[in-house]
Amino acid sequence: MKTIERTDFLKEIALQHEVHPICALLGPRQVGKTTLAKQYAKNFKNPIFFDLENPIDQQRLGATPLLTLQELTHDLIIIDEIQRVPELFPTLRYLVDQRAFTILILGSASRDLIAQASETLAGRIGYIELPPLTLAECEIQNYKKRWLRGGFPRSFLEKTDESSMLWRESYITTFMERDIPQLGFSIPPLLMRRLWMMLAHNHGNIVNLSDIGRSLAITHNTVRSYIDILQGTFMIRLLQPWFENISKRQVKTPKVYIRDSGIIHGLLNLQTSEDLLVYPKLGALWEGFALEATIDRMHTKNEEIFFWGTQGGAELDLLLFHKGKRIGFEYKFSDRPQITKSMESALNDLHLNHLFVIYPHATTFPLSPKITACGLTSPEFLQLSALINSF
């Protein structure tokens, strides 16, 4: 199976190492962190790799981590699956304070779940979140394949849609039965699968913790803690609402998305492109897919993205703050999108600099002076940041 070289992320790791002695590459399991780290290691003369899923490496770094690492003369230290031994963080802090080590750590959980990292290594570590393969990395003309199979390299690169679905089904099962327990959480796999399925059917909608709790016979606080785990392992996105100082009553509850399109299609048993097109909530599937593609293109942080809605029905799928500008996005699975009252309301109430309607074509054209229909496969979408800067 071929390897896709993720050049932009290789540059980002190098940039982080210019500023910090430690770079943390975080992302879901099987997203390609190890492959990327090995590609990065080719820039060094004498790198060393520790895999904490390997019992031998785990024993070496678990029993005498300081003794093992302190004696190394390698110019790059890579430690994979760091969340398995979070006790290493104080040792890493001591090492980089004593010598000019260059360290790359890989983890399958967010820094919120690996809390020791942010506390122990403050000022010494830079974070990079590695998403599944982006549209540009998959070649944008393959967007239908990328939408159906998702961006996990093994899933996207499988020879057939059937084998890709089998890989994703196995991934989902392994995640619930092995990965979550390895993070220290004791959750019955069947219960987590039911929760994940409910979130998949609620994809793109407001999260109602109480309703989910009643359906699963657990408290809403337990639902919240389980959702936090799914968010911390990069499986879901909770998009927070934006509140504007206006007289209208506004939505105050986050929306939920399954982040990888291939994973949600696996949960919903949508195996082919034809299955997608007849799915009753096709618009929500498109919204989630195109929203993640937008976030990838803009390299935005979670604190820069929101959705907006009012009790009267006006809404905006994505509100993005970019270099002092307020940019809105709507996602429409349509051959030729039209301006709606909701878009006009968002423009006026949120004082947007511009609003883009992302739809599944290769053409970009203006709908009004402040609204542009932007095709997902258009050159303009690939240069989205530059396009925004032009307004």
C-alpha positions in Angstrom: 0.0 0.0 0.0 1.4 3.4 -1.0 2.3 6.1 1.4 1.1 9.7 1.1 3.8 12.1 2.2 2.2 14.9 4.3 4.7 17.7 3.5 2.8 20.5 5.3 2.8 18.6 8.6 6.5 17.7 8.2 7.2 21.4 7.9 5.0 22.2 10.9 7.0 19.7 13.1 10.2 21.3 12.0 8.9 24.7 12.8 7.7 23.6 16.3 11.2 22.2 17.0 12.7 25.5 16.1 10.8 27.0 19.1 10.3 24.0 21.5 12.6 21.1 22.3 9.5 18.8 22.4 6.9 18.5 19.8 3.7 16.5 20.5 2.0 15.1 17.4 -1.6 14.2 18.5 -4.4 12.5 16.6 -6.6 9.4 16.5 -5.1 6.0 16.3 -4.1 4.8 12.7 -4.2 8.4 11.4 -0.6 8.2 10.2 1.4 9.7 13.1 4.0 6.9 13.2 4.5 7.1 9.4 4.9 10.8 9.6 7.4 10.6 12.4 9.5 8.1 10.5 9.4 10.4 7.5 10.5 13.3 9.7 13.3 11.2 11.2 15.0 11.0 7.8 16.1 14.6 8.4 18.3 13.4 11.3 21.6 11.4 11.3 20.9 9.3 14.4 17.3 9.1 15.5 15.9 6.5 17.9 12.3 5.3 18.1 10.4 4.0 21.2 7.0 2.4 20.7 5.2 2.1 24.0 2.9 -0.5 22.6 6.0 -2.7 22.3 6.5 -4.5 25.7 10.3 -4.2 25.4 10.2 -0.4 24.9 7.5 -0.1 27.5 9.7 -1.9 30.0 12.8 0.2 29.2 11.0 3.5 29.6 8.6 2.3 32.4 11.2 1.0 34.8 14.2 3.3 34.4 13.2 6.1 32.0 15.7 8.7 33.2 18.6 6.2 33.1 17.6 5.0 29.7 17.1 8.4 28.1 19.9 10.3 29.8 22.5 8.1 28.3 21.3 8.5 24.7 23.4 10.3 22.2 20.8 10.4 19.4 19.9 13.7 17.7 16.1 12.8 17.7 14.1 10.8 20.3 10.7 9.6 19.1 8.3 8.2 21.7 5.1 6.7 20.3 1.8 6.2 22.2 2.9 8.5 25.0 -0.6 8.3 26.6 0.3 4.8 27.8 3.0 6.0 30.1 2.1 9.6 31.2 4.5 9.3 34.1 7.3 10.0 31.5 6.5 13.7 31.3 8.4 14.9 34.4 11.4 12.9 33.1 11.2 14.6 29.7 11.0 18.0 31.4 14.2 17.2 33.4 16.0 16.0 30.2 15.3 19.0 28.1 16.2 21.3 31.0 19.6 19.6 31.3 20.6 19.0 27.7 19.5 20.1 24.2 17.4 17.1 23.4 15.1 17.1 20.4 12.0 15.0 21.2 9.0 14.1 19.2 6.1 12.4 21.1 3.1 10.8 19.5 -0.2 10.4 21.2 -3.7 9.1 20.4 -5.5 11.4 22.9 -5.8 15.1 23.3 -3.6 17.1 25.7 -6.7 17.5 27.9 -6.8 13.7 28.4 -3.0 13.7 28.8 -3.2 16.4 31.4 0.3 16.0 32.7 1.8 17.2 29.5 0.3 20.7 29.5 1.1 21.1 33.2 4.6 19.5 33.4 6.0 20.7 30.0 4.6 24.2 29.9 6.9 26.4 27.7 8.9 23.4 26.5 6.3 21.7 24.2 4.4 22.6 21.0 1.3 20.7 19.9 0.2 19.6 16.4 -3.1 17.9 15.8 -2.8 15.5 12.8 -6.2 15.0 11.2 -7.1 12.3 8.7 -6.0 12.9 5.1 -7.2 16.2 3.8 -8.9 16.8 0.5 -5.7 18.3 -1.0 -3.6 15.3 0.2 -6.1 12.9 -1.4 -6.2 14.9 -4.6 -9.3 17.0 -4.7 -10.8 15.2 -7.7 -11.1 12.1 -5.5 -13.4 13.9 -3.1 -16.3 11.4 -3.5 -14.0 8.6 -2.5 -12.6 10.7 0.4 -16.2 11.5 1.5 -17.3 7.9 1.4 -14.2 6.2 2.9 -13.0 9.0 5.2 -9.4 10.1 5.7 -7.8 7.4 7.7 -5.0 6.3 5.3 -5.7 2.5 5.5 -9.4 3.1 4.8 -8.9 5.6 1.9 -6.2 3.5 0.2 -7.9 0.1 0.4 -8.5 -1.4 -3.1 -12.3 -1.6 -2.8 -15.1 0.1 -0.9 -15.9 -3.3 0.6 -12.5 -3.8 2.1 -12.4 -0.2 3.3 -15.7 -0.7 5.1 -14.3 -3.9 6.7 -11.3 -2.0 7.9 -13.5 0.7 9.5 -15.7 -1.8 11.2 -12.7 -3.4 12.8 -11.3 0.0 13.7 -14.6 0.9 15.5 -14.6 -2.3 17.5 -11.0 -2.1 18.4 -11.4 1.5 19.5 -14.2 0.5 22.0 -12.8 -2.7 23.2 -9.1 -1.9 23.5 -8.2 1.8 23.0 -10.6 3.3 25.6 -9.6 0.8 28.3 -6.0 1.5 27.6 -6.6 5.2 28.4 -7.8 4.1 31.8 -11.6 4.3 31.3 -13.9 1.4 32.2 -16.9 1.7 29.9 -18.8 -1.3 28.6 -18.1 -1.5 24.8 -21.8 -2.2 24.0 -22.8 1.0 25.9 -20.2 3.1 24.1 -21.3 1.6 20.7 -24.9 2.6 21.5 -23.8 6.1 22.5 -21.7 6.5 19.4 -24.6 5.3 17.2 -26.9 7.8 18.8 -24.4 10.6 18.1 -24.1 9.4 14.5 -27.8 9.7 14.0 -27.7 13.1 15.7 -24.8 14.2 13.5 -25.0 18.0 12.8 -27.6 18.6 15.4 -27.9 20.0 18.9 -26.7 17.6 21.7 -29.4 16.8 24.3 -27.6 15.0 27.1 -30.8 14.3 29.1 -32.5 12.6 26.1 -29.4 10.5 25.4 -29.1 9.6 29.1 -32.7 8.4 29.3 -32.3 6.3 26.2 -29.1 4.6 27.6 -30.4 4.5 31.2 -27.5 6.6 32.5 -27.3 10.1 34.0 -26.7 13.1 31.8 -23.4 13.7 33.7 -22.2 10.2 32.7 -23.2 11.0 29.1 -21.2 14.1 29.3 -18.1 12.3 30.6 -18.4 9.7 27.8 -18.8 12.4 25.2 -15.7 14.1 26.6 -13.7 10.9 26.0 -14.9 10.6 22.4 -14.0 14.3 21.9 -10.6 13.8 23.6 -9.8 10.9 21.3 -10.6 12.9 18.2 -13.7 10.9 17.3 -16.3 13.7 17.6 -16.4 17.4 17.4 -18.5 19.5 19.7 -19.1 22.8 17.9 -19.8 25.5 20.5 -22.5 28.1 19.9 -21.7 31.8 19.4 -23.7 34.4 21.3 -24.2 37.8 19.7 -25.4 40.9 21.6 -28.8 41.0 19.9 -32.4 40.9 21.2 -33.1 37.5 19.5 -33.1 34.4 21.7 -30.1 32.3 20.6 -29.2 28.6 20.8 -26.9 27.9 23.7 -26.2 24.2 23.3 -23.3 22.7 21.2 -23.8 20.7 18.0 -22.1 17.3 17.6 -20.3 15.9 14.5 -18.6 12.6 13.9 -15.3 14.0 12.7 -14.3 11.5 10.1 -16.8 10.9 7.3 -15.7 7.2 6.9 -16.3 6.5 10.5 -19.9 7.9 10.5 -20.6 5.9 7.3 -19.3 2.8 9.1 -21.5 3.4 12.1 -24.5 4.0 9.8 -23.6 1.1 7.5 -23.5 3.3 4.4 -21.2 1.2 2.2 -21.4 2.8 -1.2 -21.9 6.2 -2.8 -25.4 5.1 -3.8 -26.1 4.4 -0.1 -25.1 8.0 0.7 -27.3 9.6 -1.9 -30.5 7.9 -0.6 -29.7 8.5 3.1 -32.5 10.6 4.6 -30.1 13.0 6.3 -27.7 13.4 3.3 -27.5 17.2 4.0 -26.1 16.6 7.5 -23.5 14.1 6.1 -22.4 16.7 3.5 -22.3 19.5 6.2 -20.0 17.5 8.5 -17.7 16.5 5.7 -17.4 20.0 4.2 -17.1 21.6 7.6 -14.1 19.4 8.5 -12.6 20.2 5.0 -13.0 23.9 5.7 -11.4 23.7 9.1 -8.5 21.7 7.6 -8.0 24.3 4.8 -8.0 27.2 7.3 -5.9 25.5 10.0 -8.2 27.0 12.6 -8.1 26.3 16.3 -11.2 25.3 18.3 -11.4 28.6 20.0 -11.8 30.3 16.6 -14.8 28.3 15.3 -18.5 28.3 16.3 -22.0 27.9 14.9 -24.8 30.3 15.5 -28.6 29.9 15.7 -31.7 31.6 17.0 -34.8 30.2 18.5 -36.6 31.7 15.5 -34.8 29.3 13.1 -32.0 31.5 11.7 -28.7 29.7 11.7 -25.1 29.7 10.4 -23.3 26.3 10.1 -19.9 27.7 10.8 -18.7 31.1 12.1 -14.9 31.5 11.8 -12.7 34.3 13.1 -9.8 34.9 10.8 -7.3 37.9 11.1 -9.9 40.1 12.6 -12.6 39.1 10.1 -15.9 37.4 10.7 -16.5 34.8 8.0 -19.6 32.6 7.7 -20.1 29.3 6.1 -23.1 27.4 5.0 -23.0 23.9 3.5 -25.6 22.9 0.9 -25.7 19.7 -1.1 -27.2 21.4 -4.1 -26.3 21.9 -7.8 -26.9 25.6 -7.5 -27.3 27.1 -4.0 -29.6 30.1 -3.4 -29.6 32.9 -0.9 -31.9 32.2 2.0 -33.5 34.4 4.7 -31.3 32.6 7.2 -28.1 33.7 5.4 -29.3 37.3 5.3 -30.1 37.2 9.0 -26.6 35.8 9.8 -25.0 38.5 7.6 -26.8 41.3 9.4 -27.0 40.0 13.0 -23.4 38.8 13.1 -21.9 41.6 11.0 -20.1 39.1 8.7 -17.4 40.3 6.4 -18.4 37.6 4.0 -20.4 34.4 3.8 -19.5 31.3 1.7 -21.9 28.6 0.6 -19.9 25.4 0.1 -21.5 23.0 -2.4 -20.3 19.9 -4.3 -19.1 21.3 -7.5 -15.9 22.8 -9.1 -17.3 26.3 -9.8 -17.1 29.4 -7.6 -19.4 32.4 -8.3 -21.0 35.3 -6.5 -24.5 35.2 -5.2 -24.4 38.8 -3.9 -21.7 41.3 -3.0 -21.2 39.5 0.4 -22.2 35.9 -0.4 -20.1 33.6 -2.6 -21.0 30.0 -3.7 -17.7 28.2 -3.5 -17.4 24.7 -5.0 -15.6 22.2 -2.7 -13.5 21.0 -5.7 -12.8 24.5 -7.0 -9.3 26.1 -7.1 -10.8 28.8 -4.9 -11.6 26.4 -2.1 -8.0 25.1 -2.1 -6.9 28.7 -1.7 -9.6 29.5 0.8 -7.4 31.6 3.1 -6.2 33.8 0.3 -9.8 34.2 -1.0 -10.9 35.3 2.4 -8.1 37.8 2.6 -9.2 39.3 -0.6 -12.5 40.5 0.9 
